[in-house]
Amino acid sequence: MNIQEYENYHENRPLVAEDFHFDTYLCSIPLDFSSVPLHWHDELELIYIKKGMGTVSVDFVDYDVSAGDLVLVFPGSLHEIKQVKDFSFEYENIMIGPDILESAKDDPCMAKYISPILDGRIRVPAIVRKDLENYKELITPIDNCDNIRRTMPEGFELYLKGQMFLFFYGLYSTYKKEPASSSEKKSFLRVKQILKYVELHYSEHLTIKTVADVLNLSESHFMKFFKDTMGVSFIDYLKDYRLKMAARMLRVSDDPILHIAEDVGFDNLSYFNRSFKSKYGETPSKYRKR
């Protein structure tokens, strides 16, 4: 699966309101998709585990999750969702636009309490587990939001907004006010630049030097940084991304395999076929037929 497919999955779900950015999606892995790739966005995302078990990674830290856990993904955080072995799990994906929490241009609550949590000036753990002392205080506003969304009576937006203020009060009251280090923030920014660059230019002739120059790094520094941060070399990451995009094209288009290989950045059909079979266990033609 690639991030475009995941975004399309969300886009096909009904919104609460076009101008009120509080939307929820029930998702199942592997029923809906096998995994959610590494990505980020400007919304606050809450991943509320309903059944089963899986893994959610936030800023390169893996969290094993099970029913009742709530994962907090703040704006700009890199995150992905993965299946554990053959286990399945269901979760509610809650997407919240920070703008619904802001009451006025110079809102003191936003400036003093909410913004510092959203942008990392106040460090909040990425996961709320059932054994947390005030778990109920934090999870109750989320459950209340779920309940009112079943009927959405007139004025429900006020209720949702009020519950989110209670949720942030719980976060602010619970956790130590420890900011993220500047080096951590710089590393995450670099990774996001790289991922976005690959997303936009994967079909082109990309070299280590090309991407290193974008980041104003030497080639050796860039290769070490990427391997240390992502756990794989940049070349392996780029090849894997291209193969995922090729798999998507094979499913949704009738283009010749040669054209698809070229469109995702492979200039050698034999190498593309070998790489594809190594990743997916079958040739591109067999994959398409299946």
Buried (B, 14 or more C-beta within 10 A) or exposed (E): BBBEBBEEBEEEEEBBEEEBBBBBBEBBBBEBBEBBBBBBBEBBBBBBBBEBBBBBBBBBEEBEBBBBBBBBBBBBBBBBBBBBEEEBBBBBBBBBBBEBBBEEEEBEBBEEBBBBBBBBEBBBBBBBBEEBEEBEBBBBBBEBBBEBBEEEEEEBBEBBBEBBBBBBBBBBEBEEEEEBEEEEBEBBEBBBEBBEBBBEBBEEEBEBEEBBEEBEBEBEEBBEBBBEBBEEEBEEBBBEBBBBBBBBBBEEEEEEBEEBBBBBBBEEBEEBBEBBBEBBEEBBEEBBEE
